[in-house]
Structures are given as C-alpha cells and as structure tokens.
Amino acid sequence: MPAISSHKPYRVGRSRTGLGLFATRPIKKGAKIVRYFGPLLDSRKKKDDAIENKYLFELNGRWTIDGSIRKNIARYINHACKPNAESDVSVRKRKVVIRAIKKIEPGEEINYDYGTDYFKAYLKPIGCKCDACEKKRKKKRAEARAERLRLKAKAERKALKKAEKQAAKAREKKAQTLNGKPTQTLNGNGKSRHVNGKPLNGHGGKSAAGRIIAATSGIHVPAGDGQGGENRASA
C-alpha cells in the first residue's frame, strides 16, 4: 500500500469490497480530492490496445489512462451508484481529477460512478456492493420475508376457517340426531317392531276386521293372541 502524506484529506482502508479511500477530515462540496493518473495508452498502438486491467480510465476513443500503478491513490476509490464524488475529465489536457459533489464527513468512504460500460463488464456479473445497492437488496429481502409470512398467515387462516366449518357441521349433525323424529326399527325378518312408538308382535297379529268376523261366526278369539288360532271351547 503506498504511503499517503498526513496533510492529504484521505486514507486507504478496508471497505466492503476490499480496499477503499476514506476521508480523514471534512471535504467541502466541489473540492478537489485526488488526481487519477498513470501512463497514457494509445488505442492505435497494438501493444497499448492489448493492455487489459480494471484500472483503465478511458478519456476518449483513442486515449486511456492506465491507473494500475501504485502511486495512483485514486485507484482505491470504489464505485457507487449514488456517489459523493465524480470524475472531472479534461480530454484536452488528458487529465482526470476526482471532486466532491457533496460534503464528505471524516470516516466516510469516497466513491464515484465508474460508468455504464465498467458496471456491465465488471460489477453486474458479481453484483454491485455499494451502499445504495446493498440497501436495495436488504429491502427486497425484507419484502420477500414479509410476503412469505403473509402467505403463511393466509394459509393458516384458511385452514382454521375450514376446521371451524367442519366442526360446525359435525355439531349440527349431532344435534339433528339427538333432537330429530323417532326412527323406525326393523326386526331380523325385516318387519317393523316399533312404528311411531307403538309395539307390534312378531307376526303382525289379527286385524280389527278379523276379530269382528270371528265374533259373528261364534268363534272366540282372545285379544292379543299371538297365534291367531281358534278357541278350543265351542260356543
């Protein structure tokens, strides 16, 4: 790690993505923080155009700064989707300066937007880890948890309602059985033994008309005789 003069308003320190640049004292909005510098690469030259690293800062279609050298402290500044600094590019001078776009407090990490091309090539495949994206992911995770809990509670309410409905039907059925109309019970031969609470004998007995006919013919039939036979005593 390169040595940084104590009068500089920043220091290199550990960040969420590895190393980062942090303010050591208040930095005013619009103030110059640090210069991004390194060898100039000419895309017209094959040897320059063949160089690839994540510290390349493209000035235009021809010129690019190779900021991979250790003296380039600005290379430690990380990307942020909602940054507190920006890159001030002077194509004519082939120079880049990082400036504050808002007041930066001591201990706050300095960051700027690397641009769409860099984001798509290097950050999108692994997921941006800046504060704004981390907050967005946390919010989505919280919303997903809340949705799972909502669906679980809904399923539990539905199951409880179904159980209560089944219990109510069971109580209603039981009440109808206990308080309903008398039922007809059949004997083993399929004949009714109790109809509306009045018992009958096992063979059906004689009808009232049968008893009248027997009386007029001089034959005595005792009431309730289950066999329906004639009296042995003659009239």
Backbone torsions as a table, in degrees:
resi	resn	phi	psi	omega
1	MET	NA	129.7	-177.7
2	PRO	-68.7	149.0	177.7
3	ALA	-74.4	141.2	-178.8
4	ILE	-120.0	131.1	-179.4
5	SER	-60.9	142.5	-176.5
6	SER	-65.7	-19.9	-178.9
7	HIS	-85.3	-4.5	176.5
8	LYS	-75.5	144.9	-176.3
9	PRO	-85.3	28.2	-177.5
10	TYR	-152.0	167.3	175.7
11	ARG	-148.5	157.2	175.2
12	VAL	-91.3	131.6	-179.0
13	GLY	-149.7	176.1	-179.9
14	ARG	-74.5	136.2	177.6
15	SER	-130.3	-178.0	-179.5
16	ARG	-62.0	-29.8	-175.9
17	THR	-102.2	6.0	-178.6
18	GLY	130.9	-104.2	175.0
19	LEU	-108.0	150.7	179.2
20	GLY	-149.5	171.7	179.1
21	LEU	-107.2	127.7	-175.2
22	PHE	-122.2	144.2	178.7
23	ALA	-72.0	138.7	177.0
24	THR	-104.2	-12.6	175.3
25	ARG	-153.2	165.5	-177.8
26	PRO	-57.3	136.9	177.2
27	ILE	-118.3	122.4	-176.9
28	LYS	-73.0	153.8	175.3
29	LYS	-61.0	132.1	179.7
30	GLY	88.8	-7.5	-177.5
31	ALA	-75.0	144.2	174.4
32	LYS	-72.8	131.8	-179.2
33	ILE	-101.9	-56.5	-176.8
34	VAL	-159.9	155.7	178.4
35	ARG	-96.0	139.9	174.6
36	TYR	-96.8	115.2	-175.3
37	PHE	-140.7	169.3	-180.0
38	GLY	162.0	-179.3	-179.8
39	PRO	-60.7	142.3	176.4
40	LEU	-84.7	131.7	178.8
41	LEU	-108.2	134.1	179.3
42	ASP	-103.3	115.5	-176.6
43	SER	-65.3	-13.9	178.9
44	ARG	-77.3	-17.0	178.9
45	LYS	-96.9	129.5	-176.0
46	LYS	-60.9	-41.0	-178.3
47	LYS	-66.3	-35.2	177.2
48	ASP	-74.4	-41.8	-178.0
49	ASP	-67.3	-22.2	-178.5
50	ALA	-81.0	-13.7	-178.3
51	ILE	-71.4	130.5	179.7
52	GLU	-134.0	123.9	169.6
53	ASN	-160.9	169.7	-174.6
54	LYS	-84.3	4.8	179.7
55	TYR	-105.8	12.7	179.1
56	LEU	-75.3	128.3	179.0
57	PHE	-116.5	107.1	-176.9
58	GLU	-78.3	123.6	177.7
59	LEU	-86.4	-43.7	176.3
60	ASN	-157.9	-166.0	-177.1
61	GLY	-65.4	-17.3	-178.4
62	ARG	-108.2	-48.0	-171.0
63	TRP	-100.0	137.1	178.9
64	THR	-138.7	139.1	176.1
65	ILE	-91.5	128.0	174.4
66	ASP	-91.7	97.2	-175.4
67	GLY	-89.7	21.0	-176.9
68	SER	-79.1	-9.1	-179.3
69	ILE	-67.8	148.8	-173.8
70	ARG	-67.1	-29.2	-178.6
71	LYS	-70.4	-15.3	-179.9
72	ASN	-80.5	87.1	-178.3
73	ILE	-61.8	-29.0	-177.5
74	ALA	-63.7	-18.1	-179.4
75	ARG	-67.5	-16.7	178.9
76	TYR	-82.5	-7.8	179.3
77	ILE	-73.2	126.0	-176.9
78	ASN	-89.6	162.5	177.9
79	HIS	-76.1	149.8	172.1
80	ALA	-147.6	139.1	178.2
81	CYS	-74.4	-24.6	173.8
82	LYS	-126.4	78.4	-170.9
83	PRO	-80.3	169.3	174.4
84	ASN	-109.7	3.2	178.1
85	ALA	-143.4	172.2	178.7
86	GLU	-145.9	161.8	177.0
87	SER	-93.8	122.3	178.2
88	ASP	-97.9	105.2	-172.3
89	VAL	-100.1	129.2	173.1
90	SER	-115.1	99.8	-177.1
91	VAL	-65.5	-39.6	-177.5
92	ARG	-62.1	-43.0	-179.8
93	LYS	-87.4	-7.1	-177.3
94	ARG	53.6	53.6	-173.1
95	LYS	-138.2	143.1	178.2
96	VAL	-130.3	130.0	177.9
97	VAL	-125.1	137.4	177.0
98	ILE	-92.9	122.7	-178.9
99	ARG	-120.6	152.1	178.2
100	ALA	-78.5	135.2	176.5
101	ILE	-105.9	1.4	173.5
102	LYS	-157.9	167.3	179.4
103	LYS	-68.1	131.8	-179.0
104	ILE	-112.4	124.8	-177.0
105	GLU	-86.9	155.5	177.1
106	PRO	-56.8	136.0	-178.8
107	GLY	89.5	-13.6	179.8
108	GLU	-79.2	139.1	179.0
109	GLU	-75.4	136.6	178.0
110	ILE	-87.9	134.4	-179.2
111	ASN	-152.7	159.9	175.4
112	TYR	-147.7	166.6	-178.1
113	ASP	-81.1	122.5	-178.1
114	TYR	-75.4	-15.8	-179.1
115	GLY	104.3	161.1	-174.1
116	THR	-63.3	-44.1	-176.7
117	ASP	-61.6	-47.4	179.8
118	TYR	-64.6	-41.8	-178.9
119	PHE	-59.1	-47.5	-178.5
120	LYS	-66.4	-37.7	-175.4
121	ALA	-77.1	-39.1	-171.0
122	TYR	-116.3	-34.9	-171.4
123	LEU	-95.8	-41.1	-177.7
124	LYS	-60.3	-41.2	-179.7
125	PRO	-61.3	-30.8	-178.2
126	ILE	-105.2	-10.6	-179.3
127	GLY	92.0	123.3	-179.9
128	CYS	-67.4	135.7	-176.6
129	LYS	-110.2	18.4	178.1
130	CYS	-69.5	164.9	-176.0
131	ASP	-58.3	-41.4	-178.3
132	ALA	-62.6	-43.9	-179.6
133	CYS	-71.3	-35.3	176.8
134	GLU	-63.8	-42.8	177.8
135	LYS	-63.2	-39.5	179.3
136	LYS	-63.9	-43.1	178.7
137	ARG	-65.5	-41.2	178.2
138	LYS	-62.2	-40.3	178.7
139	LYS	-63.5	-42.8	179.2
140	LYS	-65.0	-39.8	178.4
141	ARG	-64.7	-41.2	178.6
142	ALA	-64.0	-41.1	178.6
143	GLU	-65.5	-38.4	179.2
144	ALA	-65.9	-42.3	177.4
145	ARG	-62.9	-43.1	179.6
146	ALA	-62.3	-39.4	179.3
147	GLU	-66.5	-40.7	177.3
148	ARG	-62.8	-41.9	178.9
149	LEU	-65.7	-38.4	179.3
150	ARG	-63.5	-45.3	179.8
151	LEU	-65.9	-36.8	178.1
152	LYS	-65.2	-45.1	179.2
153	ALA	-63.4	-38.2	178.7
154	LYS	-63.9	-43.1	179.2
155	ALA	-64.8	-39.2	178.9
156	GLU	-66.0	-40.8	177.9
157	ARG	-63.9	-40.3	179.7
158	LYS	-64.5	-43.3	179.1
159	ALA	-65.2	-40.2	179.2
160	LEU	-65.4	-41.8	179.0
161	LYS	-63.4	-40.7	178.7
162	LYS	-64.4	-43.5	179.7
163	ALA	-63.9	-41.0	178.5
164	GLU	-64.4	-38.8	179.4
165	LYS	-65.4	-43.6	178.2
166	GLN	-64.9	-39.4	178.3
167	ALA	-65.1	-39.4	178.8
168	ALA	-64.4	-40.9	177.6
169	LYS	-63.9	-39.7	179.5
170	ALA	-64.9	-41.7	178.2
171	ARG	-64.8	-40.5	179.6
172	GLU	-64.0	-42.2	179.6
173	LYS	-64.7	-40.8	178.7
174	LYS	-65.1	-40.8	179.6
175	ALA	-64.5	-39.8	178.3
176	GLN	-65.1	-35.9	179.2
177	THR	-67.3	-40.8	-177.8
178	LEU	-76.8	-33.9	-173.8
179	ASN	-111.2	10.4	-176.5
180	GLY	-82.3	-174.3	-179.6
181	LYS	-71.3	151.4	178.3
182	PRO	-58.9	145.5	-177.9
183	THR	-101.3	159.5	179.3
184	GLN	-95.5	127.5	-179.1
185	THR	-109.4	135.0	-179.6
186	LEU	-104.6	146.4	174.5
187	ASN	-81.8	-174.0	-176.0
188	GLY	-65.4	-22.7	-180.0
189	ASN	-91.0	4.1	178.0
190	GLY	86.4	4.6	179.9
191	LYS	-97.5	149.4	-176.8
192	SER	-72.5	134.1	175.7
193	ARG	-103.3	-29.2	178.9
194	HIS	-134.2	121.5	174.7
195	VAL	-126.8	117.6	-178.4
196	ASN	54.0	34.0	174.3
197	GLY	85.9	-2.0	-177.8
198	LYS	-101.9	121.0	-178.2
199	PRO	-77.0	146.2	173.3
200	LEU	-121.4	156.6	176.7
201	ASN	-76.1	173.9	-174.2
202	GLY	-68.7	-19.0	-176.1
203	HIS	-111.8	3.2	175.4
204	GLY	94.3	-19.7	177.3
205	GLY	66.0	177.3	177.1
206	LYS	-87.0	148.5	177.1
207	SER	-81.4	167.3	178.4
208	ALA	-62.6	-37.2	178.5
209	ALA	-64.1	-38.6	179.5
210	GLY	-63.8	-38.7	178.6
211	ARG	-67.3	-36.5	179.2
212	ILE	-65.0	-44.0	179.5
213	ILE	-62.7	-42.4	179.7
214	ALA	-63.4	-36.2	-178.7
215	ALA	-67.9	-40.5	-177.3
216	THR	-73.0	-22.6	179.8
217	SER	-91.3	4.7	177.6
218	GLY	84.3	7.6	179.5
219	ILE	-101.0	127.3	-178.8
220	HIS	-92.7	124.5	177.3
221	VAL	-118.1	112.2	-179.8
222	PRO	-61.6	140.4	177.9
223	ALA	-66.9	134.9	177.6
224	GLY	83.7	7.7	177.0
225	ASP	-68.7	115.6	-175.3
226	GLY	-74.1	-15.6	-175.2
227	GLN	-94.5	-17.8	177.6
228	GLY	69.6	16.4	-178.3
229	GLY	-85.0	173.6	-179.8
230	GLU	-85.1	155.5	176.9
231	ASN	-74.1	136.7	-177.7
232	ARG	-68.5	-28.4	179.5
233	ALA	-80.9	132.0	179.1
234	SER	-77.7	159.0	-176.7
235	ALA	-70.1	NA	NA
